[in-house]
C-alpha cells in the first residue's frame, strides 16, 4: 500500500473533523444595546414561581364512627340498642357539663327541659359512667341539696335522686357497672380517672348548643371528637383557688394525635379560653374540621409537628383574640374552600404562615399579625391566597402585618384580594401576583428585591409607600400594573432617580417611625394587639404627587466650571 495515499487520507479525515467542529461551535448572539441594558437591570423573576411552591399536606378525610371510647353509662329504665359495653344511642339531654381531667370527674348540669339554670342542685345529677366509691358501698345518708354517698344503682349511679347526687372520691378506681370491683379492667389500675376520655364522654351527653366547661387542674390528654354543635370553654379559676386549679384549661393529646377533630357538616362549634398543645403532632394537625363552622375565641395553640396547626376544608372559620404558634414545615393555618373571618389574631410560623383558598362568600383578615419565627432559614411565604375555578369569594385584608418572610404575599390565579392599610415588612419580595385581581391602597411595602411583581392579571397600587431599597414594581408583558400616587423612599438623590408614572421619590430620612419597627410589637400597641398600619397611616398621612426634586446648586469656584455628568 502506498504510504503517501494513506497519509493524504489521514489529513483529509482530520480536516473534515475540524470543519464539523467549527460548524457546531456556537456563534455569540448579537443583541441590541436596549436589549442588553434591559437584560442587566431586569431581575430573574422566573425563578420566583418555578419550580412551583411545595404542595401542602392534607389529612385524609375521615368519618367518625360509632362512639368507642367511653364506658356505657346505664340509666334506670334505659335500654341501649346494643349491649356491647360502649355508647350507642345514649340520649343527649344535658345543657351544661363540667369536666375535671385531673380526677376524671364530669358532672352534668341542667337538662334540656329544665329552665331553672341550676347546675349544682335542683335537677342537677351526675353524668353516669363516673366511678363510684371503692366497693360501691355508702358512707353516709344523702343530705338535702348536697352530696350523696348512697349505694350506686346499676351503672354506678341512681337514675334520678332529686336534689342529691353522688360524686366519686379522688383516687377511686373504675368499677364494674353492676357494682362489683373489676380487677382485670384496664382502667381500674389508674387512680383518679374514671375514663381515659372524660371530655369526649361528656360531649355525648350534651344537647345541641350545650356548654362543656373544662377545669384547669390538669391537662386533658385525649383527642376530642365533636359530632354536634357545642361550646367547649375553659372554666375560669376561682378567686379563692391557690393550687393547680388556677392554671388555664389545657388539651394536650399524645404524640401523633390531633387535639380536636370536628366531624363533617357540624355547624356552630365554639372553642373558648383554651390552650391546645401538641409537642409531637407528626402528620396530624391540632385542629381539624371538614365542612364545619368552627370559632376560636381567646384560644392559644402551640403546635410542633409536620402538618398545619389548624386545618379546615370548606365550611367557615372564625378567630378572635387568638394566638397560633406553629413549628412546622407546612403553613401554620391551612384553610381550603372555606369562608374566613379572622380578627385580632397573631399567627407565627416557621416555614410558611397562612395558606388560604377563600370559598364562595366574603372573607376577611382584620388586625392580624403573620410573623415569621426567624432562624437560619427564612420562611417561604407569609400569606398565600389561592383561587377556585368554581368561583372564589372576595378576600379583604385590612390592618394586617406580614413580616419576616422571603415573600410577604403570594397570590395565585383566580384570587380576588383587596388590601388596605396593611404593612409588609422585612421581606425579600413584597407581593407576587400571578393571574390574580389585586388592589392595594394606603399600605406600606418594605422589600429588598422587588415591591410588587405582576406576572399576569390586574394589579393596582395607590396611595402606598415603598421602602427597603427594592425596585417598586415590575409587570411582565401582558400583565396590568397601575400605579397612582405612591411614594418611594430612597437613599440616593431623588433628582437622579427615574421612576414610572405614579411613583414619587422621597428621601429615606422621611420614613415614618411606624415603618421602622420589625414584626408586630413595640410602642405602637392599640387595643388587643399591635397596630397593623391603620393608626400609623392616620399619623403619616396619605401620599400625594410631588414635584421633581431639583439638582443641588453648583458652588462658584475659580477657574473653568466642571462639566455636569450625562444621565
C-alpha positions as CSV (number, residue, x, y, z in Angstrom):
1,X,0.0,0.0,0.0
2,X,1.2,3.5,-0.8
3,X,2.2,5.3,2.3
4,X,1.6,8.7,0.6
5,X,-2.1,7.8,-0.1
6,X,-2.7,6.7,3.5
7,X,-1.2,9.9,4.8
8,X,-3.4,12.0,2.5
9,X,-6.5,10.2,3.6
10,X,-5.5,10.9,7.3
11,X,-5.1,14.6,6.5
12,X,-8.5,14.7,4.8
13,X,-10.2,13.0,7.8
14,X,-8.6,15.5,10.2
15,X,-9.7,18.4,8.1
16,X,-13.3,17.1,7.9
17,X,-13.4,16.7,11.7
18,X,-12.1,20.2,12.3
19,X,-14.7,21.6,9.8
20,X,-17.5,19.8,11.6
21,X,-16.3,21.1,15.0
22,X,-16.1,24.6,13.7
23,X,-19.6,24.4,12.2
24,X,-21.1,23.1,15.5
25,X,-19.5,25.7,17.7
26,X,-22.0,28.3,19.0
27,X,-21.9,31.7,17.5
28,X,-22.2,34.5,20.1
29,X,-25.7,36.1,19.8
30,X,-25.7,39.8,19.0
31,X,-28.2,41.9,20.9
32,X,-29.2,45.5,20.5
33,X,-28.0,47.9,23.2
34,X,-31.5,48.4,24.6
35,X,-32.0,44.6,25.0
36,X,-28.6,44.3,26.7
37,X,-29.5,47.1,29.2
38,X,-32.9,45.5,29.9
39,X,-31.2,42.1,30.5
40,X,-28.9,43.7,33.0
41,X,-31.5,45.6,35.0
42,X,-34.3,43.1,34.8
43,X,-34.2,40.6,37.7
44,X,-34.7,36.9,37.1
45,X,-38.4,36.7,38.2
46,X,-38.8,33.4,36.5
47,X,-37.1,31.7,39.5
48,X,-39.7,33.1,41.8
49,X,-42.5,30.9,40.6
50,X,-40.6,27.9,39.0
51,X,-40.4,25.3,40.4
52,X,-43.9,25.7,41.9
53,X,-44.4,26.0,45.6
54,X,-44.2,22.9,47.7
55,X,-47.6,21.2,47.8
56,X,-49.1,21.3,51.3
57,X,-50.0,18.1,53.2
58,X,-53.8,17.4,53.5
59,X,-55.0,14.9,56.0
60,X,-57.3,12.1,54.8
61,X,-61.0,12.8,55.0
62,X,-62.4,10.9,57.9
63,X,-65.9,10.0,59.1
64,X,-66.3,9.3,62.8
65,X,-68.0,6.0,63.5
66,X,-69.9,4.8,66.5
67,X,-68.5,6.2,69.7
68,X,-66.0,3.7,71.1
69,X,-64.0,5.5,73.8
70,X,-66.1,5.7,77.0
71,X,-68.0,3.1,79.1
72,X,-71.7,2.6,78.8
73,X,-73.5,4.8,81.3
74,X,-76.7,3.0,82.3
75,X,-79.7,4.8,83.5
76,X,-82.7,3.3,85.2
77,X,-85.3,2.3,82.7
78,X,-83.0,2.9,79.7
79,X,-82.3,0.0,77.4
80,X,-79.4,0.6,75.0
81,X,-79.6,-0.5,71.4
82,X,-76.5,-2.6,71.6
83,X,-75.2,-4.5,74.7
84,X,-71.5,-4.3,73.8
85,X,-70.3,-2.1,76.6
86,X,-70.0,1.1,74.6
87,X,-72.0,4.2,73.8
88,X,-74.5,4.0,71.0
89,X,-77.8,5.9,71.2
90,X,-77.3,7.4,74.6
91,X,-79.7,10.4,75.0
92,X,-78.2,13.8,74.7
93,X,-80.3,15.9,77.0
94,X,-77.9,17.9,79.1
95,X,-77.2,21.6,78.5
96,X,-74.2,22.1,80.8
97,X,-71.4,19.8,81.9
98,X,-68.2,20.3,83.9
99,X,-65.1,18.2,83.3
100,X,-62.0,17.9,85.6
101,X,-59.4,15.9,83.8
102,X,-57.3,15.8,86.9
103,X,-59.8,13.4,88.6
104,X,-61.7,12.3,85.6
105,X,-64.9,13.6,87.1
106,X,-67.6,15.1,84.9
107,X,-70.9,16.3,86.3
108,X,-74.0,17.1,84.1
109,X,-75.9,20.3,84.8
110,X,-79.5,21.2,83.8
111,X,-81.2,19.1,81.2
112,X,-82.6,20.5,78.0
113,X,-86.1,20.6,79.5
114,X,-85.0,22.5,82.7
115,X,-85.2,26.3,82.6
116,X,-84.1,27.0,86.2
117,X,-80.5,27.3,85.1
118,X,-79.2,25.5,88.3
119,X,-76.1,23.5,87.7
120,X,-75.3,22.1,91.2
121,X,-78.6,21.3,92.8
122,X,-82.3,21.1,92.0
123,X,-82.5,18.9,88.9
124,X,-78.7,18.5,88.6
125,X,-77.5,15.0,88.5
126,X,-74.2,13.2,87.9
127,X,-73.3,12.1,84.5
128,X,-73.4,8.3,84.6
129,X,-70.2,6.5,83.9
130,X,-68.0,8.1,86.6
131,X,-66.6,5.7,89.2
132,X,-68.4,5.0,92.4
133,X,-66.8,4.5,95.8
134,X,-64.4,1.6,96.0
135,X,-66.6,-1.4,96.7
136,X,-69.7,0.6,95.9
137,X,-71.0,1.0,99.5
138,X,-72.5,4.0,101.2
139,X,-70.7,6.0,103.8
140,X,-73.4,8.5,104.8
141,X,-77.1,9.2,104.0
142,X,-77.7,11.8,101.4
143,X,-78.1,15.4,102.6
144,X,-80.7,17.8,101.1
145,X,-79.2,19.5,98.2
146,X,-75.8,18.1,99.0
147,X,-73.7,15.1,98.1
148,X,-74.7,11.6,98.4
149,X,-72.7,8.5,99.4
150,X,-75.6,6.1,98.9
151,X,-75.0,2.7,97.2
152,X,-75.0,3.2,93.4
153,X,-77.6,1.8,91.2
154,X,-76.9,-0.2,88.1
155,X,-74.2,1.6,86.2
156,X,-72.7,3.2,89.3
157,X,-75.4,5.9,89.9
158,X,-79.0,6.3,90.7
159,X,-81.3,7.3,87.9
160,X,-82.9,10.4,89.5
161,X,-82.3,11.3,93.1
162,X,-84.0,14.7,93.2
163,X,-81.7,17.3,94.7
164,X,-79.0,14.9,95.7
165,X,-76.3,13.4,93.6
166,X,-73.2,11.3,94.2
167,X,-69.7,12.0,93.2
168,X,-66.6,9.9,93.2
169,X,-63.7,10.4,95.6
170,X,-60.4,11.5,94.1
171,X,-58.3,8.4,93.5
172,X,-61.1,5.8,93.3
173,X,-60.9,3.2,90.7
174,X,-63.3,2.3,87.9
175,X,-65.7,-0.5,89.0
176,X,-68.0,-2.8,87.2
177,X,-71.3,-1.3,86.1
178,X,-73.1,-3.8,88.4
179,X,-71.3,-2.5,91.5
180,X,-68.5,-5.1,91.9
181,X,-64.9,-4.4,91.5
182,X,-63.2,-5.4,88.3
183,X,-59.6,-6.2,88.9
184,X,-58.9,-7.0,85.3
185,X,-60.4,-3.8,84.0
186,X,-57.8,-1.8,82.1
187,X,-58.9,1.4,83.8
188,X,-59.0,0.1,87.3
189,X,-55.3,0.5,88.0
190,X,-55.3,4.2,87.0
191,X,-56.1,6.2,90.2
192,X,-58.2,9.3,89.8
193,X,-59.5,8.5,86.3
194,X,-63.0,7.2,85.6
195,X,-62.4,7.1,81.8
196,X,-59.4,7.9,79.5
197,X,-61.6,10.3,77.6
198,X,-63.8,12.2,80.0
199,X,-64.2,15.2,77.7
200,X,-65.5,13.1,74.8
201,X,-67.7,11.1,77.2
202,X,-69.3,14.3,78.5
203,X,-69.9,15.6,74.9
204,X,-72.0,12.6,74.3
205,X,-74.5,13.8,76.9
206,X,-74.8,17.4,75.7
207,X,-77.7,18.6,73.7
208,X,-77.1,20.8,70.6
209,X,-75.6,24.1,71.6
210,X,-74.8,22.8,75.1
211,X,-71.8,24.1,77.0
212,X,-69.0,22.0,78.3
213,X,-66.6,23.6,80.9
214,X,-63.1,22.2,81.4
215,X,-61.3,22.9,84.6
216,X,-57.6,23.7,84.5
217,X,-56.5,21.4,87.4
218,X,-54.7,19.1,84.9
219,X,-54.3,18.8,81.1
220,X,-56.7,16.6,79.2
221,X,-54.7,14.0,77.3
222,X,-57.2,12.9,74.7
223,X,-58.4,13.7,71.2
224,X,-61.7,15.4,71.5
225,X,-64.3,14.3,68.9
226,X,-67.1,16.7,68.2
227,X,-70.1,15.4,66.3
228,X,-72.7,18.1,67.0
229,X,-72.8,21.9,67.7
230,X,-71.4,22.6,71.2
231,X,-69.4,25.2,73.1
232,X,-66.2,23.9,74.8
233,X,-64.9,26.5,77.2
234,X,-62.2,26.7,79.8
235,X,-63.7,27.3,83.2
236,X,-62.2,30.4,84.8
237,X,-60.3,29.7,88.1
238,X,-61.9,30.7,91.4
239,X,-60.6,33.8,93.2
240,X,-60.0,31.6,96.2
241,X,-58.0,29.0,94.3
242,X,-54.3,28.7,95.2
243,X,-53.2,25.4,93.6
244,X,-53.0,23.8,90.2
245,X,-56.6,24.7,89.5
246,X,-55.6,28.3,88.8
247,X,-54.0,27.3,85.5
248,X,-55.6,27.6,82.1
249,X,-57.7,24.7,80.8
250,X,-55.3,22.7,78.6
251,X,-55.8,19.9,76.0
252,X,-52.5,18.1,75.2
253,X,-53.0,14.8,73.3
254,X,-50.4,12.1,73.0
255,X,-47.9,12.0,70.2
256,X,-49.2,11.7,66.7
257,X,-52.8,12.6,67.6
258,X,-54.9,15.7,67.0
259,X,-56.3,18.0,69.7
260,X,-59.8,18.4,68.4
261,X,-61.5,16.8,65.4
262,X,-64.8,18.2,64.1
263,X,-67.0,15.9,62.0
264,X,-68.2,16.8,58.6
265,X,-71.1,19.2,58.4
266,X,-71.2,20.2,62.1
267,X,-72.3,23.8,62.4
268,X,-71.6,26.1,65.4
269,X,-68.7,24.6,67.3
270,X,-67.1,27.2,69.5
271,X,-63.9,26.9,71.4
272,X,-63.2,29.5,74.2
273,X,-60.4,30.2,76.7
274,X,-58.5,27.1,75.9
275,X,-54.8,26.2,75.5
276,X,-54.1,23.5,72.9
277,X,-50.6,21.9,72.9
278,X,-49.1,19.4,70.6
279,X,-45.5,18.6,71.1
280,X,-45.2,15.7,68.6
281,X,-48.0,16.2,66.1
282,X,-46.5,14.2,63.3
283,X,-48.8,14.4,60.2
284,X,-51.8,15.3,62.3
285,X,-53.0,18.9,62.8
286,X,-54.0,20.2,66.2
287,X,-57.5,21.3,65.0
288,X,-59.1,19.5,62.1
289,X,-62.5,20.4,60.6
290,X,-64.4,19.3,57.5
291,X,-67.2,21.4,56.0
292,X,-67.9,22.7,59.6
293,X,-68.4,26.0,61.3
294,X,-65.8,26.5,64.0
295,X,-64.9,29.5,66.0
296,X,-61.7,30.1,68.1
297,X,-62.2,32.7,70.8
298,X,-59.2,33.5,73.1
299,X,-57.5,30.2,72.2
300,X,-53.8,29.7,72.4
301,X,-52.5,27.0,70.0
302,X,-48.9,25.7,70.5
303,X,-48.1,23.2,67.7
304,X,-44.9,21.3,66.9
305,X,-45.2,18.8,64.1
306,X,-45.1,18.4,60.3
307,X,-48.7,19.4,59.4
308,X,-50.6,22.6,60.0
309,X,-51.7,23.7,63.4
310,X,-55.2,24.5,62.1
311,X,-56.6,22.7,59.1
312,X,-60.1,23.3,57.7
313,X,-61.7,22.2,54.5
314,X,-64.8,24.0,53.5
315,X,-67.3,25.5,56.0
316,X,-66.5,28.6,57.9
317,X,-63.6,29.5,60.3
318,X,-63.8,32.4,62.8
319,X,-60.9,33.5,65.0
320,X,-60.9,36.2,67.7
321,X,-58.2,37.2,70.1
322,X,-56.3,34.0,69.3
323,X,-52.6,33.2,69.2
324,X,-51.2,30.4,67.0
325,X,-47.6,29.4,67.2
326,X,-46.5,26.6,64.9
327,X,-43.2,25.0,64.4
328,X,-43.9,23.0,61.2
329,X,-42.9,22.6,57.6
330,X,-46.4,23.3,56.5
331,X,-48.3,26.6,57.0
332,X,-49.4,27.4,60.5
333,X,-53.0,27.8,59.2
334,X,-54.4,26.0,56.2
335,X,-57.9,26.7,55.1
336,X,-59.3,25.4,51.7
337,X,-62.6,26.5,50.2
338,X,-64.0,28.0,53.4
339,X,-65.3,31.4,54.4
340,X,-62.6,33.0,56.6
341,X,-63.2,35.6,59.3
342,X,-60.0,36.2,61.3
343,X,-59.6,39.3,63.5
344,X,-57.3,40.4,66.4
345,X,-55.1,37.3,65.9
346,X,-51.4,36.6,65.9
347,X,-50.0,33.8,63.8
348,X,-46.4,32.7,64.0
349,X,-44.9,30.2,61.5
350,X,-41.6,28.7,60.7
351,X,-41.7,27.6,57.1
352,X,-44.9,29.3,56.0
353,X,-47.6,31.4,57.6
354,X,-51.1,31.2,56.3
355,X,-52.4,29.3,53.2
356,X,-55.9,30.4,52.3
357,X,-58.3,29.4,49.5
358,X,-61.4,31.5,50.1
359,X,-64.7,29.9,49.3
360,X,-67.8,31.4,47.9
361,X,-68.6,34.3,50.2
362,X,-66.9,37.3,51.8
363,X,-63.7,36.5,53.6
364,X,-61.6,38.9,55.7
365,X,-58.5,39.4,57.7
366,X,-58.6,42.3,60.1
367,X,-55.9,43.3,62.6
368,X,-53.9,40.1,62.1
369,X,-50.2,39.6,62.5
370,X,-48.5,37.0,60.4
371,X,-44.9,36.9,61.6
372,X,-42.0,34.5,60.8
373,X,-40.4,32.8,63.8
374,X,-37.0,33.5,62.2
375,X,-33.9,31.3,62.3
376,X,-31.1,30.4,59.9
377,X,-33.5,29.7,57.0
378,X,-36.1,32.4,56.4
379,X,-39.7,31.4,55.9
380,X,-41.1,30.8,52.4
381,X,-44.4,32.7,52.1
382,X,-46.2,34.7,54.8
383,X,-49.7,34.8,53.2
384,X,-50.6,32.6,50.2
385,X,-54.1,33.2,48.7
386,X,-55.3,30.8,46.0
387,X,-58.3,30.9,43.7
388,X,-61.0,28.3,42.9
389,X,-62.1,27.6,39.4
390,X,-65.6,27.0,40.6
391,X,-65.8,30.6,42.0
392,X,-63.8,32.3,44.7
393,X,-65.1,34.9,47.1
394,X,-63.5,38.3,47.7
395,X,-60.7,38.4,50.3
396,X,-60.5,41.7,52.2
397,X,-57.2,42.3,54.1
398,X,-57.1,45.3,56.4
399,X,-54.8,46.4,59.1
400,X,-52.6,43.3,58.7
401,X,-48.9,42.9,59.3
402,X,-46.9,40.3,57.3
403,X,-43.3,40.4,58.4
404,X,-40.0,38.4,58.2
405,X,-40.8,36.2,55.2
406,X,-39.0,35.7,51.9
407,X,-42.2,36.5,50.1
408,X,-44.7,38.6,52.0
409,X,-47.8,37.9,49.9
410,X,-48.3,35.5,47.1
411,X,-51.5,35.5,45.0
412,X,-52.3,32.7,42.6
413,X,-54.6,32.6,39.6
414,X,-58.2,33.3,40.3
415,X,-57.7,35.1,43.6
416,X,-59.6,38.3,44.2
417,X,-57.9,40.3,47.0
418,X,-58.3,43.9,48.3
419,X,-55.6,45.1,50.7
420,X,-55.9,48.4,52.6
421,X,-53.8,49.9,55.4
422,X,-51.6,46.9,55.8
423,X,-47.8,46.6,56.2
424,X,-45.5,44.1,54.6
425,X,-42.0,44.4,56.1
426,X,-38.6,42.7,56.2
427,X,-39.2,40.7,53.0
428,X,-37.1,39.9,50.0
429,X,-40.1,40.2,47.7
430,X,-43.2,42.1,48.9
431,X,-46.1,41.0,46.7
432,X,-46.2,38.5,43.8
433,X,-49.4,38.2,41.8
434,X,-49.7,35.6,39.1
435,X,-53.1,35.9,37.5
436,X,-55.0,37.5,40.4
437,X,-57.1,40.6,40.7
438,X,-55.3,42.7,43.4
439,X,-56.0,46.2,44.7
440,X,-53.6,47.7,47.2
441,X,-54.4,51.1,48.9
442,X,-52.9,53.1,51.7
443,X,-50.4,50.4,52.6
444,X,-46.6,50.1,53.2
445,X,-44.4,47.6,51.4
446,X,-40.8,47.1,52.6
447,X,-38.7,44.7,50.4
448,X,-35.1,44.3,49.4
449,X,-35.6,43.0,45.8
450,X,-39.0,43.8,44.4
451,X,-42.0,45.6,45.9
452,X,-44.8,44.4,43.6
453,X,-44.4,41.9,40.8
454,X,-47.3,41.3,38.4
455,X,-46.8,38.1,36.4
456,X,-50.3,38.3,34.9
457,X,-53.7,39.6,35.8
458,X,-54.5,43.1,37.0
459,X,-52.8,44.9,39.9
460,X,-53.5,48.4,41.2
461,X,-51.4,50.1,43.9
462,X,-52.4,53.6,45.1
463,X,-51.5,55.9,47.9
464,X,-49.0,53.5,49.3
465,X,-45.3,53.6,50.4
466,X,-42.4,51.6,49.2
467,X,-39.2,51.3,51.2
468,X,-36.3,49.0,51.8
469,X,-34.3,49.7,48.6
470,X,-36.2,47.3,46.3
471,X,-37.4,48.1,42.8
472,X,-41.0,49.4,43.4
473,X,-42.8,47.4,40.8
474,X,-42.5,45.4,37.6
475,X,-45.0,43.9,35.2
476,X,-44.5,41.1,32.7
477,X,-45.7,41.6,29.2
478,X,-49.5,41.2,29.2
479,X,-49.9,42.0,32.9
480,X,-51.5,45.2,34.0
481,X,-49.9,47.2,36.8
482,X,-51.5,50.5,37.7
483,X,-49.6,52.9,40.0
484,X,-51.2,56.0,41.4
485,X,-49.7,58.5,44.0
486,X,-47.2,56.2,45.6
487,X,-44.0,57.3,47.5
488,X,-40.7,55.6,47.1
489,X,-38.2,56.2,50.0
490,X,-34.7,56.2,48.5
491,X,-31.2,56.6,50.0
492,X,-29.9,58.1,46.7
493,X,-30.6,61.6,45.4
494,X,-34.1,61.7,44.1
495,X,-33.3,64.1,41.3
496,X,-31.2,61.4,39.7
497,X,-33.8,58.7,40.0
498,X,-36.2,57.8,37.2
499,X,-39.5,56.1,38.2
500,X,-42.6,55.2,36.3
501,X,-45.7,57.4,36.3
502,X,-47.5,57.2,39.7
503,X,-44.2,56.8,41.7
504,X,-42.7,59.8,43.5
505,X,-39.3,59.7,45.1
506,X,-38.7,61.0,48.6
507,X,-35.7,60.8,50.9
508,X,-35.5,57.8,53.2
509,X,-34.8,60.3,56.0
510,X,-38.5,61.0,55.9
511,X,-39.5,57.3,56.5
512,X,-42.1,57.3,59.3
513,X,-41.2,55.7,62.6
514,X,-44.2,53.3,62.4
515,X,-42.4,51.7,59.4
516,X,-39.0,51.3,61.1
517,X,-40.1,48.6,63.5
518,X,-40.0,44.9,62.7
519,X,-42.8,42.5,63.5
520,X,-46.0,43.2,65.4
521,X,-44.8,44.6,68.7
522,X,-43.3,47.8,70.1
523,X,-44.6,51.1,71.2
524,X,-47.5,51.2,68.7
525,X,-49.9,49.0,70.6
526,X,-53.6,49.7,70.1
527,X,-56.4,47.7,71.5
528,X,-55.9,44.0,71.8
529,X,-52.6,43.9,70.0
530,X,-50.2,46.0,68.0
531,X,-51.4,48.2,65.1
532,X,-51.1,46.9,61.6
533,X,-51.0,50.2,59.8
534,X,-54.4,51.8,60.4
535,X,-53.3,54.2,63.1
536,X,-49.9,54.5,61.5
537,X,-51.4,55.7,58.2
538,X,-53.6,58.2,60.0
539,X,-50.4,59.7,61.6
540,X,-48.3,59.5,58.5
541,X,-50.9,60.9,56.1
542,X,-51.7,59.9,52.5
543,X,-49.0,60.2,49.8
544,X,-49.7,62.8,47.1
545,X,-48.0,63.9,43.9
546,X,-44.6,65.6,44.5
547,X,-42.7,67.9,42.2
548,X,-39.4,66.5,40.9
549,X,-36.5,67.3,43.2
550,X,-34.2,70.0,41.8
551,X,-30.5,69.2,41.5
552,X,-28.2,70.8,44.0
553,X,-26.9,74.2,43.2
554,X,-23.3,74.5,41.8
555,X,-20.9,76.2,44.1
556,X,-19.0,79.0,42.5
557,X,-15.3,78.5,42.2
558,X,-12.3,80.0,40.3
559,X,-11.4,78.5,37.0
560,X,-13.3,76.7,34.4
561,X,-16.5,75.0,35.7
562,X,-16.7,71.3,35.7
563,X,-18.9,69.6,33.1
564,X,-22.1,68.0,34.6
565,X,-22.3,64.3,34.2
566,X,-24.6,63.0,31.5
567,X,-27.6,61.0,32.5
